[in-house]
Amino acid sequence: MAMPDLVIFDCDGVLIDSEALCCRVDSDCLAEIGIDLPVEAIFERYVGISTTTMLADIAVRTGRALPAGFADTLRQRVRTAFEADLTAIDGVAAVLTGLTVPVCVASSSEPARLAHSLGLVGLWQRFAPHVFSATQVARGKPAPDLFLFAAAQMGHPPAGCVVIEDSLAGVQAARAAGMRVLGFTGGSHCGPHHATRLREAGADTAFARMCDLPALLEG
C-alpha cells in the first residue's frame, strides 16, 4: 500500500498523553457538584467526545441541569492539570520530523485548548495552522464531519487520508468518512483490551509505539 496523501492526527491520547488527566479532572469536578461518575465510566463513555456533548449527555442521564459556569470551571481545571503534568506521547516529535507527507490535527477539543495543550509540549508549530476542531463542523465524532472537513481544508480526497485515533468514536468517524484508520494504544489511559476494541470499531490495525507509525503508513 502506498503512502497516504495526508495523515490526520487526533490530539488527546495520540499527540499528547492527556486522556487520563482529563478523565480524572472530569470525575473530580462532577463529584464536587454531587454527581458520582468514576474515571473508568468517563473513559468508557466520553473519550473522543467534545466537552459540550459530554456535559449535555451527563445532564440527560442524571436528569439535572449542571450549575451555571460549570463548563468554564471544568476547562480551567483541565488547563491547570495540563500545565502541571501534560507530556507529549513518547516519540511523536521524532516521527513528525521524519514524515514526508502533509499532516494535520482533527480533534474534538476546542481551539483554545488545542493551542494551549500542543503549545505546552512543543507541538503547536509542527501543525499550525492546520489544526481543526469539532467546533468548526455541525456534528462531532463519531460523525465523519470533522475528518471530511480537515481533508477538504488540506485539499485531499478522503480515500487518500489515514487517521490516527485512540478512541472508539474517532475510529468510527474515520471509517464513516471513508478513510483508513490506525488505532493508537500508547496513551496512559489505554488498558490491555483497548487494541481489540479499536479493531472491533473498525481500525485497520492497532499499535502502541509511535515509532512504529512510519512503517504502518507504508504498509
N, C-alpha and C positions, 0 to 999 in steps of 0.2 A: 504494500500500500504506500502511495506517495505521501510526501509531507503535506500537511494541510495548507490551505491558503491563509488561514487565520487561527490562532489559538486564543480562546476566550477563557479567562480565569475567573472563577468565583473568588471572593475575597476572604471572608471569615472561614477559617478552617482549611483554607487552601494556600493563601499567601501569608496569612497571619494566624498564629495559634490562639485564637480569640474565643472559640465557642464555649470552652469550659468556663472561662471568665464571665462571659455574658450570661450563661445559664445560672451561675452562682449568684450574680447580681440580681437577675430577674427574680429568682426564688426568694432572696433576702428581702427585696423591696416589696414583693407581694405579701410575704409573711408580716411585714410591718403594718399592712392595712387589713390583716386578718384573713388572707387567702393562702391556704396551705397548698403549695404546688412544689413538690420536690424537684431538685435539679434533674433527676432522671426523667421525670414526666415532661419537663420543659424541653429537654433534649429530644425526647421521643416525638413530641407534637410540633415543636416550633423551630427547630434548627432549619435554616434556609428560608424562613418566612420573615416578612418585614415586621418591625415592632408594631406598626399600626394594625396590621392584620392579627398579630398575636394578641394584642390588648383587646381588640374587638371580639375575638373568639373567647377570651377569658371572661369578658363581661357577659356574653351569651351563656357560657357554661355555668357561671356562678349565679346568674340572674341578678346581678347588681352592677350599678354604674361605678366605675372607678373614680376616685377623687379628682377634682379639677387639678390640672398641673401634674398628674402622676406620670404621664409620658415624659415630660420635661425632666422630672426628678430622676426617672429611670435613665434617661440619656446622660445626664450629668454624672450619675453614679458609675455608669459604664465608662464614661470618659476618664474619670478618676482612676478606675481599676486599670484601664489601658495604660495610663501614664505611669502607673506603678509597676505593672507586671507584663505588659504585652511584649511578645517576641515574634519575629518572623519565623515562618516554617523553615526548618533546617535545610539548607542547600538551595533555597529558592533563588537567591540573588545570583549564584553561580549559573544556575540553569537559565535564567533570564538573559544573562550576559552571553551565553552560548547559542541561544536560539537565533536563527536566521530568517524566521518568518514573522509577520506582524503579530502583535499581541494586544489584548485589551482586557479590561475588567468589566464584568457584569454582575452586580451584587444587589441583594435585597436591602442592603443598608442605605441610609440616606447620604446625600452628597457630602454634608459636613463631616459626618462620621468617617466616611471613606477617606477624605483628605487628611483628617486628623490621624487615623489609625495607620494608614500607609505612610504618612509622613514620619510618624514616631519610629518606624522600623527602617526608614530609608528607602522605601519602595515607590513613593509617590512619583518621583521624577522619572522612574522607569516606565510609567504608564501614561501620565498626564500628557495631553488632555483626554486620552482615550479611556476614561473611567465612567461607566454608565450605571445608573441607579434605577431600581424599580419605581422610584417616584416619577420617572420620565415616561412610563407606559401605563396603560389602563389597568392591566392585570399583572400581578406579581407571580413569581413561581408558586405552584407548578405549571401555570400557563406559560406558553412559549414566547410571550410578547417581548420580554426583556432581551432574550438571546437573538430574536429576529431583529429587534431594534439595533442591538450592538453590531450585528453583521451588516445591516444596511448602512449604518453610520460609517463603518470601516470599508464599505464598498466591496463586500464579498458575498457570494451566494451561500445560503445555509449548508448546502451539501459539501462545501469546501471547508467548513469550520469544524474544529474539535473543541469541546468544552471540558474543562477540568472542574469537577464538582465533588463536594464531600457530603451533600445532603440528598435525601430521597426526593425532596421537592425539586431540587436543582437538576437531578438526573432526569426526572420525569419531564421537566420543562425543556431540557435539551433534546430529548427524544421527540417530544411534541413539535419541536422546531425543525426536525429532520436533520439533526446534527449528530455526529459521532461524539460519544461522551466517555471519558475516563474517570473512574471513581477514585478519589484520593482518601486514604485512611491513615495518614500520618499525623493528624492532629491529636492533641492530648485527650480529646473528648471521645475518640473512636474506640469502641470496645472490640473484643475478639471476633464478633459476628458481623461487624459493620461491612466488611467487604462483601459478604454474602448478600446482605440486604441491598447494597448498591447494585450488585449484579442482577438481583431479582427485580429491581426497579427499572433496569434497562441499560446499565453501564456495560460497555463492551468488555471491560476488564477493570480490576481494582489494583492499586499499588500503594505502598506505604512509604516509599523513599522518593523524595522529589528528584533525586539524582537519576532515577530510572526513567523519568519522563521523556527525554530526548529519544531514547530507543523505542519507546512505546509510540511516539508520534510517527516514527518512520515505519513501524510495523502495523 
